[in-house]
Amino acid sequence: MNEKLEQLLTHLETFLPKPLTEEQWQSSPAFRWRRRDSIFGSIGYLQAVKHVSDITFDDLQNIDRQRDAIRDNTRNFINKKPANNILLTGARGTGKSSLIKASLHEFASQGLRLVEVEKEHLADLADITDLLGDRPERFIIFCDDLSFEDGESGYKAMKSALDGSVSAQSDNTLIYATSNRRHLLPEYMKDNLSYAHSDDGEIHPGEVVEEKISLSERFGLWLSFYPPKQDEYLMIVAHWLKHFGLNDAQVEAARPEALVWALERGSRSGRVAWQFAKHWAGAQA
């Protein structure tokens, strides 16, 4: 009987995700939160990331103020000093996610770890922080391209994780999120109808507007990003072309094509500059 029970338990274990080993906890700088459907229902688990971005702070051009702010905040966090959750908002392709990856590259050797959580899994934030809370490492929970529609469950889970749950945020976790929306929720003209006017003409936001800004204001630090000017865009292109081994003459010759590339893409950004540099350097090789 015991043998059959042991065989059954062994068989059932094949349906369950394997927990991280101590060696994986220590050697892997980044993890992803996953969910797997099984006979026991949907089960969440951490998966080590095999290939981590090697981008550095030096690779990120013309966002010095934002870079210094996130570096200082992360350094404080690593040194167990007071530090803030961060919301990075603004134009697409301007370095928001790259700054977070560069933070990991800079501080991984000092015990920093990154846990990427997709929006559809934000309801698991409480479980994730409980899992990380007893670890000696310092964790940044990374939520990329974050935005919500009205009524999504992840919205309230994020609010509680930041500031609002009966349990305090774990000492060894911070939340860094990126978004193209400053307030993370869609804003409509009809929202303005909820504003109230006092007798002296002062305007007060209504409940709808207050609710829509209540999540973003729980992030202690806001960093805004804007598309680069033309000369800044060309500086970023030059940086990446030199990164791929091109000399000054080749970089100069690429400038007109870099401008055409951005014009055809309809935007100038660090991402567009990186994509052009890969295209151009590959063609030259």
N, C-alpha and C positions, 0 to 999 in steps of 0.2 A: 504493500500500500504506500509506504513512504517513498519507495523507488518510483512508483507511478506519479506520485505527487511532485516529486523532484523533476521528473521528465516534463510534466505539464508546466511547471513554473519556468523551466529552461526554455520550453517552447514559447511561452507567453513573453519572455524577455526579448525574443527576437522582434516583437512588434513595438518595443519601447525604444526610444532614442537613448543612446548611451550617454551617461553623464561625463563631463570633462574630467580627465585625469589631472592629477596634481602637476604633472609635467606640462600638460597643455595650458593649464592656468598660468604657469610661470613663463613658458616660452612663447606663447602666442600674444602679440600686442593688441590684436583686434578680434572681435567676435560678432556674430550676427544672431539675433533672436529669431528662431524658426518655429513653425508649428507643423506637426505631422498628424494626419488622420490615422487612427488605429481602432481596434475593436473596443478600446477603452474610451474612445472619443478623441477629440483634438488635443494633442499634448504639446506644450511649449518646451523648448530647450535651447541652450546656447550651442552654437557651432563655431569652432575656431576658423578664422579666415586664413587661408593658405598663402595668398599673395596680397601684400599690403602696399598701398601707394607709397612711393619714396619721395614725394614732393616735399620741398623744404620751404622755410620762410623766405630764403634768399631768392627762390624762384618766383615769388609773388611780387609783382611790380606795381607801383603807384597806388598802393593801399596801405601806406605806412602807418597811418593812425589806427586803422582797424587791426593791422597786424600787431602793433605794440600793445593794444588793449587786450587782445585775446591771449597774447603771449604772457603778459603780466598776470592776468587773471588765472591762467593755467599754472603758472609758476607758483602763485600763492596757494592754489589748490594742492599742488604736489607737496608743498612745504607745510601743509596743514594749517594754513592761515585762512582768514575769511575770504571767500570767493563767491562769485555770482553765477547763476545760470545765465546763459547768453542766447539772445535771439538775433540772428543775422538776416537782414532783409534787404531787398533791392533788386536791381536788374539781374537778369539771368546771365550766367557765364562770367560773372565779375569776381569770382574767387571766394565765395562764401564757404562752400564745402571744402575747397582746397585749403583754406586757413585751418579748418578743424583737422584735416589730415596732416597738415604741417605741424600742428601742435602735438599730434601723436608721434610723429617722426622726431621731434625735438625732445620730448620728455619720456618716451617709452623706456629708455634705459634707467630712468629714475622711478619706475613703477607705475607709469600711466598706462591705462588700458582703455580701449574704445569698444563700446557695444552699440552696434547699429540696430535700430528698431524701426521697422516700417510702419506707416500710418495705420494700416489695418490691424496691427498688433499692439497698438497703444493701450488697449484695455488690459494688457498684461503687465503694465508698468509696475504695479504694486508687487506682483510676483517676481519681477526682474530685480527690483531693488532689494527685496527680501533675500533673494539668492546671492546678490553681490555684497550685502551688508556685512557678512562675517569674513569677507576676504581682506587680506592685508593690502592689496593693491588699491590704487585710486582709479575710479572709473568715470569716464565721460559717456553718458548715454546720448547717442547721436541720432537725431531725427532729421532727415534730409527732405527738402522740398515739401515742407509741412503746410497744409491748408485744410480747412474743414468746410463742409456744407452744414447747413442748419440741422441740428438734431443728431449728428454723428456721435457715437458712443466714445470714441477716442478723445473728443474734446473735453469731456468732464474728467476722464481719467488723467489727462495731462494737467488740468487745473488742480486736481487733488495731489498729484505727484509734486507739483511746483510749490504749492502753498494752499492748504485747505483741508488736507486730510487730518484726522485725529492723531496720526503718527507723523513725527517730524521727518523731513527728508534725511536719508542716511548720510552720515558724515563723509563717507568715501565715494559719493556719487554727485555728479553735476549733470545738468541737461543742457546740451548745445543743440539748437535747432536752426535750420535755414528755411526761408520762405520768400516767395515773391510778393506776399501780402503782409503789410505791416501789422495788421490786426488779425491775421490768420483766418478770418471769415469773410465771405462776400458781403459787400456793402451796397445797399440799394438806395435809390432816391426816396423811397417811401419811409426809410428809417428816419429821415429828417422830420417826419410828421410827429415823431414822439418827443421832440424837443419842447420844453415848456418855457414860457416867457413870463417873467415877473413884472410887477407893476412899473418898476423903474427901467424896464427894457432889457434886463439881464437874461441871458439864454442859459438854460440848464438842460443837459442831455437827458433823454428819457431812458426807460428801462432797456429798450432794444439796443440803443447805442452803448449803454453801460455794460451790457452783457457781452457785446462784441469786442470791447477793449479789455475786458476783465482777464482774459487769458494772457494776452501779450504783456500787460503791465506786471504780471507776476514774474517775468524775466527781469533780473536785476540789472542787466546790461544789454542795451540795444546797440547794434552796429549796423549802419546803413551803407549801401554800396550803390555806385552810380556808374554808367557807361564811361569808359575813358575817352578823352579827347583824341583827335587824330594823332598828334605827336606822341601821346602816351601809348596809344595803340601800337604805333611803330616801334616804340621802345620795347614793348613786350614781345613783338615779333622778333626784334633783333636779339633779345635775350635768349629766346628759344632756338633761333637759328644758330647762335654760337654754342648753345647747349648741344646741338647736333653736329658740331664740328666745322661749321662754315666760317670762312675768314671775313674780314671787314669788307673787302671788295664784293664778295658774294652777297653779304647782307645788304649792302647799299644797292646792288642790282635788283634785289628782291622787293624793294620798297614800292615801286609802282604796282607790281602784281599783288602785293599785300593789300593795297588800297582797293584794287578791283575785287579781290576776294571778299573783303568786308562789304563792299557795295552790293555784290551779288547775294550775300547772305542777309543783307538788310540790317546789319548791326555791327558795332565794334565792341569787342569784349576780350577778356583774357582767354576765354575758351576758343573764340574765333581765331585769335592770334596763334594759339597752340595748334589748332587744326591746320591753319595755313602753313605753319613752320614744318609740321610733319609732312605735308604734301610737297612743299618746296624742297626740303632737305632730301626727301626720298627721290624726287626727280633728278636732283643734282648728283646723287650717288649713282 
